[in-house]
């Protein structure tokens, strides 16, 4: 049986959690809805799959190579809400303390990294499960790569 690698689109999960859970904050007003939702999803993934090999993959705020090629790349996309942005570092820190590696690289989106790691892992004989709601990742699905949308 081939080893299994789980690649979790942390940016997608955090974004989804932010909008799914409203008005959750600390006693002093610091927003925690995205942190809470992301960590609940991480716990569920760890419980349901008990993965030996797993990583959460995140976007970085730095421009990607696509922005350098095309100035208008995602120009019509709304800016990330500030109360979401302030939660990203804490969510990543807690996931890391849970023993789950965080993967990110300036100049690349999470889905670029997921695609690269999925290809490299399958070339080494792994079965790969990608967990994301990003339908762009459907192009990775094949004999050794599956996509799961954790709703």
Backbone as a chain_set.jsonl record, in Angstrom:
{"seq": "XXXXXXXXXXXXXXXXXXXXXXXXXXXXXXXXXXXXXXXXXXXXXXXXXXXXXXXXXXXXXXXXXXXXXXXXXXXXXXXXXXXXXXXXXXXXXXXXXXXXXXXXXXXXXXXXXXXXXXXXXXXXXXXXXXXXXXXXXXXXXXXXXXXXXXX", "coords": {"N": [[0.833, -1.176, 0.0], [0.561, 2.188, -0.871], [2.136, 5.064, 0.568], [0.352, 7.784, 2.083], [-0.246, 11.176, 1.415], [-1.466, 14.18, 2.691], [-2.543, 17.217, 1.576], [-3.463, 20.265, 2.597], [-5.407, 22.976, 1.792], [-4.848, 25.623, 3.341], [-5.333, 28.375, 3.17], [-7.748, 28.521, 1.771], [-9.465, 27.192, 3.555], [-9.293, 28.868, 5.814], [-10.367, 31.262, 4.807], [-12.958, 30.459, 4.202], [-13.839, 29.737, 6.776], [-13.777, 32.214, 8.062], [-15.932, 33.621, 6.913], [-18.007, 31.908, 7.474], [-18.368, 31.761, 10.207], [-19.55, 34.064, 12.275], [-18.891, 37.07, 14.158], [-17.213, 36.256, 16.372], [-15.031, 36.633, 19.007], [-12.291, 37.665, 21.165], [-12.343, 38.62, 24.68], [-11.432, 41.216, 24.645], [-12.106, 42.119, 22.17], [-10.67, 41.226, 19.939], [-10.791, 39.652, 16.815], [-11.692, 36.222, 16.286], [-12.926, 34.343, 14.753], [-12.099, 33.184, 12.251], [-9.785, 31.87, 13.039], [-10.815, 30.028, 14.93], [-12.623, 28.476, 13.314], [-10.838, 27.438, 11.383], [-9.097, 25.919, 12.975], [-10.881, 24.053, 14.058], [-11.518, 22.678, 11.739], [-8.98, 21.659, 11.116], [-8.595, 19.943, 13.314], [-10.664, 18.108, 12.786], [-9.851, 17.001, 10.335], [-7.463, 15.772, 11.119], [-8.491, 13.914, 12.942], [-10.359, 12.412, 11.377], [-8.803, 11.352, 9.244], [-6.352, 10.586, 10.292], [-3.632, 11.212, 9.466], [-0.348, 10.278, 8.439], [1.404, 11.727, 6.941], [1.16, 15.068, 6.353], [0.356, 18.445, 5.459], [-0.363, 21.892, 5.882], [-1.112, 24.344, 3.568], [-0.42, 27.63, 2.641], [-1.291, 30.835, 1.18], [0.786, 33.718, 0.613], [1.079, 37.195, 1.558], [2.574, 38.524, -0.322], [3.148, 39.685, -3.7], [2.487, 37.497, -6.477], [4.168, 35.481, -9.002], [2.468, 35.688, -11.128], [1.289, 38.205, -10.831], [3.428, 39.754, -11.552], [3.677, 39.126, -14.215], [1.256, 39.958, -15.259], [-0.259, 42.828, -14.716], [-2.928, 43.333, -13.968], [-3.8, 41.09, -12.667], [-6.092, 39.451, -10.72], [-7.194, 41.913, -10.11], [-9.789, 42.78, -9.792], [-10.659, 41.525, -7.569], [-11.933, 41.718, -4.281], [-10.27, 43.389, -1.561], [-8.687, 41.65, 1.143], [-10.51, 41.385, 4.137], [-9.602, 43.355, 6.959], [-9.997, 42.354, 9.547], [-9.901, 39.693, 9.088], [-7.345, 39.265, 8.079], [-5.704, 39.771, 10.317], [-5.89, 37.444, 11.737], [-4.558, 35.367, 10.544], [-1.781, 34.754, 11.095], [-1.925, 33.791, 13.751], [-3.578, 31.535, 13.446], [-1.954, 29.924, 11.804], [0.225, 29.581, 13.528], [-0.89, 28.088, 15.659], [-1.73, 25.763, 14.317], [0.754, 24.81, 13.51], [1.845, 24.282, 16.048], [0.319, 22.129, 16.665], [1.658, 20.175, 15.487], [1.602, 20.041, 12.771], [3.026, 20.641, 9.676], [3.559, 23.845, 8.122], [3.316, 25.133, 4.942], [4.519, 27.518, 2.714], [5.326, 30.014, 0.277], [6.829, 32.899, -0.792], [5.725, 34.65, -3.657], [4.271, 32.668, -4.788], [1.071, 31.106, -5.021], [-1.031, 29.243, -2.76], [-2.257, 27.109, -4.154], [-0.482, 26.715, -6.272], [1.735, 25.681, -4.94], [0.582, 23.398, -3.805], [-0.01, 21.92, -6.121], [2.586, 21.464, -7.093], [3.813, 20.022, -4.959], [2.087, 17.824, -4.914], [2.564, 16.632, -7.421], [5.314, 15.989, -7.161], [5.186, 14.234, -4.983], [3.578, 12.104, -5.969], [5.259, 11.179, -7.932], [7.111, 9.975, -6.357], [5.782, 7.816, -5.453], [3.642, 8.198, -3.691], [0.198, 8.336, -2.619], [-1.983, 10.982, -3.019], [-4.023, 13.211, -1.244], [-5.846, 16.044, -1.674], [-7.141, 18.675, 0.153], [-9.524, 20.949, -0.222], [-11.665, 23.697, -1.155], [-11.307, 24.916, -3.49], [-11.988, 24.952, -6.744], [-10.27, 25.103, -8.897], [-8.263, 23.34, -8.39], [-9.16, 20.916, -9.253], [-8.003, 20.108, -11.597], [-5.806, 18.646, -10.864], [-6.619, 16.147, -10.159], [-6.396, 12.673, -10.505], [-5.132, 9.393, -11.232], [-3.588, 8.993, -8.905], [-4.155, 11.114, -7.279], [-6.507, 12.675, -5.276], [-9.31, 14.857, -4.636], [-10.764, 16.506, -1.975], [-13.524, 18.163, -0.646], [-14.018, 19.803, 2.162], [-16.814, 20.352, 3.741]], "CA": [[0.0, 0.0, 0.0], [1.345, 3.419, -0.991], [1.998, 6.072, 1.626], [-0.614, 8.833, 1.739], [0.075, 12.554, 1.776], [-2.613, 15.08, 2.695], [-2.186, 18.614, 1.373], [-4.652, 21.024, 2.966], [-5.387, 24.367, 1.354], [-5.108, 26.399, 4.547], [-5.906, 29.681, 2.816], [-9.146, 28.284, 1.419], [-10.194, 26.858, 4.781], [-9.354, 30.057, 6.654], [-11.3, 32.183, 4.162], [-14.293, 29.895, 4.388], [-14.161, 29.825, 8.205], [-14.006, 33.621, 8.393], [-17.275, 34.025, 6.508], [-19.003, 30.97, 8.002], [-18.555, 31.981, 11.647], [-19.564, 35.517, 12.464], [-18.901, 37.731, 15.466], [-16.523, 35.525, 17.43], [-13.858, 37.434, 19.356], [-11.818, 37.592, 22.543], [-12.992, 39.585, 25.57], [-11.02, 42.575, 24.306], [-12.572, 42.469, 20.832], [-9.846, 40.695, 18.846], [-11.564, 38.636, 16.104], [-11.153, 34.854, 16.351], [-13.795, 33.441, 14.002], [-11.326, 32.433, 11.253], [-8.898, 30.979, 13.796], [-11.631, 28.96, 15.487], [-13.092, 27.607, 12.239], [-9.694, 26.753, 10.773], [-8.601, 24.908, 13.91], [-11.877, 22.976, 14.125], [-11.338, 21.888, 10.524], [-7.72, 20.917, 11.268], [-8.866, 18.84, 14.244], [-11.508, 17.123, 12.106], [-9.015, 16.318, 9.346], [-6.547, 14.888, 11.855], [-9.281, 12.826, 13.522], [-10.973, 11.578, 10.337], [-7.833, 10.688, 8.37], [-5.163, 10.167, 11.051], [-2.557, 11.176, 8.467], [1.062, 10.21, 8.815], [2.038, 12.821, 6.206], [0.188, 16.137, 6.129], [0.823, 19.831, 5.551], [-1.291, 22.962, 5.538], [-0.442, 25.205, 2.598], [-1.01, 28.965, 2.685], [-0.838, 31.949, 0.352], [1.456, 34.795, 1.352], [0.567, 38.479, 1.059], [3.462, 39.05, -1.364], [2.679, 39.453, -5.071], [2.951, 36.247, -7.079], [4.776, 35.636, -10.324], [1.391, 36.084, -12.05], [1.159, 39.658, -10.726], [4.55, 40.342, -12.285], [3.413, 38.904, -15.635], [0.018, 40.621, -15.666], [-0.561, 43.81, -13.668], [-4.333, 43.309, -13.555], [-4.138, 39.789, -12.098], [-6.991, 39.553, -9.562], [-7.429, 43.331, -9.82], [-11.195, 42.988, -9.426], [-10.961, 40.804, -6.332], [-11.929, 42.617, -3.122], [-9.162, 43.252, -0.62], [-8.997, 40.826, 2.31], [-10.915, 42.187, 5.296], [-8.513, 43.48, 7.936], [-10.217, 41.491, 10.698], [-9.5, 38.344, 8.689], [-5.89, 39.275, 7.935], [-5.036, 39.732, 11.625], [-6.033, 36.111, 12.319], [-3.798, 34.366, 9.784], [-0.567, 34.341, 11.803], [-2.298, 32.982, 14.92], [-4.061, 30.229, 12.962], [-0.777, 29.155, 11.363], [1.027, 29.247, 14.711], [-1.547, 27.015, 16.399], [-1.64, 24.552, 13.488], [2.144, 24.355, 13.634], [2.022, 23.709, 17.391], [-0.377, 20.848, 16.651], [2.562, 19.233, 14.841], [1.337, 20.019, 11.332], [3.869, 21.609, 8.967], [2.974, 24.925, 7.335], [4.09, 25.38, 3.724], [4.201, 28.753, 2.001], [6.504, 30.553, -0.397], [6.551, 34.178, -1.452], [5.718, 34.604, -5.114], [3.423, 31.558, -5.236], [-0.169, 30.883, -4.298], [-1.124, 27.918, -2.14], [-2.56, 26.07, -5.137], [0.75, 26.427, -7.015], [2.543, 24.795, -4.098], [-0.123, 22.12, -3.707], [0.194, 21.205, -7.385], [3.989, 21.037, -7.163], [4.038, 18.94, -3.992], [1.311, 16.646, -5.337], [3.302, 15.986, -8.511], [6.547, 15.399, -6.624], [4.835, 13.099, -4.122], [3.137, 10.967, -6.784], [6.46, 10.652, -8.604], [7.811, 9.171, -5.359], [4.943, 6.686, -5.103], [2.596, 8.533, -2.73], [-1.175, 8.678, -2.965], [-2.152, 12.332, -2.491], [-5.359, 13.761, -1.066], [-5.864, 17.495, -1.53], [-8.367, 19.111, 0.823], [-9.743, 22.34, -0.598], [-12.892, 24.0, -1.883], [-10.883, 25.611, -4.705], [-12.261, 24.079, -7.9], [-9.111, 25.115, -9.805], [-7.426, 22.183, -8.073], [-9.711, 19.722, -9.91], [-7.094, 19.689, -12.661], [-4.797, 17.741, -10.307], [-7.215, 14.835, -9.895], [-5.977, 11.615, -11.41], [-5.008, 8.055, -10.66], [-2.972, 9.0, -7.578], [-4.496, 12.355, -6.584], [-7.938, 12.924, -5.065], [-9.643, 16.157, -4.081], [-11.879, 16.466, -1.025], [-14.021, 19.475, -0.245], [-14.518, 19.649, 3.543], [-17.894, 21.311, 3.998]], "C": [[0.885, 1.25, 0.0], [1.107, 4.33, 0.211], [1.055, 7.17, 1.142], [-0.145, 10.177, 2.268], [-1.2, 13.378, 1.667], [-2.083, 16.512, 2.592], [-3.455, 19.432, 1.568], [-4.464, 22.476, 2.543], [-5.816, 25.245, 2.534], [-5.736, 27.745, 4.251], [-7.388, 29.552, 2.499], [-9.986, 28.016, 2.667], [-10.346, 28.085, 5.676], [-10.367, 31.064, 6.103], [-12.737, 31.729, 4.404], [-14.745, 30.024, 5.851], [-14.506, 31.26, 8.605], [-15.441, 34.032, 8.083], [-18.366, 33.111, 7.061], [-19.334, 31.236, 9.47], [-18.45, 33.485, 11.907], [-19.455, 35.902, 13.932], [-18.318, 36.894, 16.608], [-15.242, 36.298, 17.737], [-13.469, 37.19, 20.808], [-12.546, 38.648, 23.371], [-12.621, 41.031, 25.251], [-11.316, 42.947, 22.85], [-11.738, 41.964, 19.667], [-10.61, 39.57, 18.141], [-10.882, 37.27, 16.129], [-11.949, 33.86, 15.506], [-13.023, 32.596, 12.986], [-10.374, 31.449, 11.936], [-9.683, 29.768, 14.283], [-12.067, 27.972, 14.404], [-11.976, 26.805, 11.592], [-9.188, 25.645, 11.686], [-9.592, 23.762, 14.081], [-11.746, 22.075, 12.902], [-10.051, 21.071, 10.606], [-7.918, 19.721, 12.199], [-9.671, 17.736, 13.572], [-10.7, 16.33, 11.071], [-8.09, 15.326, 10.043], [-7.288, 13.688, 12.446], [-9.786, 11.866, 12.44], [-9.958, 10.766, 9.536], [-6.625, 10.118, 9.099], [-3.934, 10.1, 10.14], [-1.157, 11.075, 9.077], [1.815, 11.383, 8.172], [0.97, 13.856, 5.856], [0.888, 17.479, 6.191], [-0.334, 20.75, 5.223], [-0.511, 23.945, 4.67], [-1.184, 26.537, 2.54], [-0.448, 29.873, 1.605], [-0.003, 32.872, 1.238], [0.902, 36.115, 0.817], [1.407, 39.067, -0.077], [2.868, 38.807, -2.756], [3.254, 38.14, -5.614], [3.604, 36.525, -8.421], [3.72, 36.047, -11.357], [1.172, 37.598, -12.017], [2.259, 40.356, -11.525], [4.364, 40.202, -13.797], [2.236, 39.725, -16.14], [-0.441, 41.536, -14.541], [-1.987, 43.709, -13.123], [-4.754, 41.969, -12.955], [-4.893, 39.985, -10.79], [-7.277, 40.999, -9.149], [-8.854, 43.596, -9.367], [-11.589, 42.264, -8.144], [-10.929, 41.785, -5.161], [-10.736, 42.341, -2.205], [-9.611, 42.416, 0.588], [-9.412, 41.73, 3.47], [-9.814, 42.201, 6.36], [-8.725, 42.57, 9.14], [-10.02, 40.015, 10.363], [-7.97, 38.266, 8.659], [-5.167, 39.145, 9.277], [-5.094, 38.356, 12.274], [-5.121, 35.064, 11.679], [-2.59, 33.855, 10.563], [-0.892, 33.447, 12.997], [-2.78, 31.599, 14.5], [-2.887, 29.356, 12.542], [0.072, 28.708, 12.551], [0.415, 28.065, 15.479], [-1.492, 25.704, 15.618], [-0.237, 23.96, 13.589], [2.393, 23.702, 14.986], [1.271, 22.394, 17.558], [0.488, 19.774, 15.985], [2.367, 19.123, 13.34], [2.213, 21.064, 10.646], [3.04, 22.63, 8.181], [3.896, 25.151, 6.141], [3.592, 26.664, 3.076], [5.481, 29.269, 1.373], [6.105, 31.845, -1.107], [6.657, 34.017, -2.958], [4.837, 33.501, -5.676], [2.17, 31.489, -4.384], [-0.163, 29.471, -3.725], [-1.387, 26.841, -3.182], [-1.37, 25.753, -6.039], [1.606, 25.427, -6.243], [1.895, 23.424, -3.967], [0.101, 21.305, -4.965], [1.616, 20.66, -7.487], [4.259, 19.876, -6.215], [3.279, 17.677, -4.364], [2.047, 15.899, -6.443], [4.555, 15.287, -7.983], [6.247, 14.165, -5.77], [4.39, 11.888, -4.94], [4.307, 10.355, -7.544], [7.274, 9.767, -7.664], [6.946, 8.026, -4.832], [3.853, 6.948, -4.078], [1.229, 8.609, -3.405], [-1.41, 10.026, -2.295], [-3.634, 12.672, -2.395], [-5.209, 15.25, -0.825], [-7.198, 17.854, -0.885], [-8.511, 20.608, 0.595], [-11.114, 22.49, -1.235], [-12.579, 24.723, -3.193], [-11.022, 24.669, -5.898], [-11.138, 24.108, -8.94], [-8.234, 23.888, -9.589], [-7.97, 20.88, -8.66], [-8.778, 19.206, -11.002], [-5.997, 18.742, -12.17], [-5.302, 16.307, -10.183], [-6.805, 13.833, -10.972], [-5.86, 10.31, -10.654], [-4.491, 8.066, -9.219], [-3.256, 10.267, -6.775], [-6.021, 12.49, -6.503], [-8.114, 14.306, -4.457], [-10.873, 15.994, -3.189], [-12.238, 17.899, -0.658], [-14.671, 19.293, 1.115], [-15.561, 20.712, 3.821], [-18.297, 21.27, 5.434]], "O": [[1.836, 1.349, 0.775], [0.02, 4.356, 0.788], [0.97, 7.45, -0.054], [0.294, 10.298, 3.412], [-1.925, 13.289, 0.677], [-1.282, 16.953, 3.416], [-4.407, 19.309, 0.797], [-3.476, 23.116, 2.901], [-6.995, 25.561, 2.695], [-6.589, 28.209, 5.008], [-8.191, 30.386, 2.918], [-11.085, 28.552, 2.812], [-11.418, 28.312, 6.237], [-11.138, 31.648, 6.864], [-13.607, 32.522, 4.764], [-15.892, 30.377, 6.125], [-15.422, 31.486, 9.396], [-16.09, 34.705, 8.884], [-19.531, 33.505, 7.111], [-20.449, 30.968, 9.919], [-17.382, 34.082, 11.77], [-19.871, 35.16, 14.822], [-18.892, 36.846, 17.696], [-14.456, 36.585, 16.834], [-14.219, 36.587, 21.576], [-13.28, 39.472, 22.826], [-13.381, 41.955, 25.539], [-10.836, 43.967, 22.355], [-12.064, 42.246, 18.514], [-11.039, 38.623, 18.801], [-9.661, 37.168, 16.011], [-11.673, 32.66, 15.54], [-13.278, 31.396, 12.876], [-10.185, 30.329, 11.462], [-9.272, 28.626, 14.078], [-11.897, 26.763, 14.563], [-12.15, 25.625, 11.287], [-8.883, 24.547, 11.219], [-9.179, 22.612, 14.233], [-11.85, 20.853, 13.012], [-10.036, 19.907, 10.205], [-7.461, 18.617, 11.903], [-9.388, 16.555, 13.771], [-10.862, 15.115, 10.956], [-7.951, 14.183, 9.609], [-6.767, 12.573, 12.447], [-9.654, 10.65, 12.574], [-10.223, 9.616, 9.187], [-5.942, 9.245, 8.563], [-3.276, 9.063, 10.051], [-0.846, 11.704, 10.089], [2.731, 11.953, 8.765], [0.003, 13.558, 5.154], [1.891, 17.637, 6.888], [-1.183, 20.429, 4.391], [0.611, 24.329, 5.002], [-2.408, 26.577, 2.408], [0.693, 29.722, 1.169], [-0.082, 32.807, 2.464], [0.316, 36.145, -0.265], [0.978, 40.021, -0.726], [2.161, 37.82, -2.96], [4.359, 37.734, -5.254], [3.596, 37.654, -8.912], [4.05, 36.688, -12.354], [0.901, 38.208, -13.051], [2.038, 41.421, -12.101], [4.828, 41.043, -14.567], [2.21, 40.139, -17.299], [-0.954, 41.066, -13.526], [-2.22, 43.971, -11.943], [-5.946, 41.734, -12.754], [-4.386, 40.615, -9.862], [-7.566, 41.275, -7.985], [-9.097, 44.55, -8.627], [-12.726, 42.378, -7.687], [-10.007, 42.594, -5.055], [-10.264, 41.21, -2.095], [-10.771, 42.473, 0.997], [-8.745, 42.725, 3.754], [-9.179, 41.18, 6.623], [-7.757, 42.062, 9.704], [-9.977, 39.177, 11.265], [-7.381, 37.308, 9.158], [-4.133, 38.482, 9.362], [-4.409, 38.122, 13.27], [-4.942, 33.981, 12.236], [-2.398, 32.644, 10.678], [-0.207, 32.451, 13.229], [-2.429, 30.601, 15.129], [-2.834, 28.175, 12.888], [0.576, 27.585, 12.573], [1.13, 27.154, 15.895], [-1.234, 24.648, 16.197], [-0.074, 22.749, 13.737], [3.076, 22.681, 15.067], [1.55, 21.63, 18.482], [0.101, 18.607, 15.926], [2.904, 18.215, 12.705], [2.154, 22.244, 10.992], [1.973, 22.318, 7.653], [5.102, 25.336, 6.303], [2.388, 26.865, 2.912], [6.58, 29.004, 1.861], [5.173, 31.873, -1.91], [7.552, 33.342, -3.468], [4.666, 33.397, -6.89], [2.197, 31.773, -3.186], [0.612, 28.616, -4.153], [-0.799, 25.762, -3.106], [-1.259, 24.628, -6.526], [2.13, 24.465, -6.804], [2.581, 22.403, -4.013], [0.376, 20.109, -4.88], [1.822, 19.525, -7.919], [4.854, 18.871, -6.604], [3.778, 16.572, -4.152], [2.143, 14.672, -6.408], [4.82, 14.133, -8.321], [6.971, 13.172, -5.829], [4.784, 10.762, -4.636], [4.339, 9.146, -7.771], [8.036, 8.912, -8.114], [7.326, 7.344, -3.88], [3.197, 6.006, -3.632], [1.119, 8.905, -4.595], [-1.074, 10.199, -1.124], [-4.399, 12.453, -3.334], [-4.531, 15.672, 0.112], [-8.253, 17.394, -1.322], [-7.752, 21.42, 1.125], [-11.66, 21.536, -1.787], [-13.495, 25.101, -3.925], [-10.265, 23.708, -6.037], [-11.068, 23.215, -9.784], [-7.542, 23.447, -10.507], [-7.308, 19.845, -8.574], [-8.762, 18.011, -11.299], [-5.328, 18.103, -12.982], [-4.511, 15.367, -10.111], [-6.862, 14.111, -12.17], [-6.421, 10.148, -9.57], [-4.906, 7.241, -8.405], [-2.668, 10.475, -5.713], [-6.724, 12.427, -7.512], [-7.197, 14.856, -3.846], [-11.883, 15.421, -3.596], [-11.369, 18.73, -0.395], [-15.746, 18.701, 1.22], [-15.217, 21.858, 4.109], [-19.193, 22.007, 5.845]]}, "num_chains": 1, "name": "protein.A"}
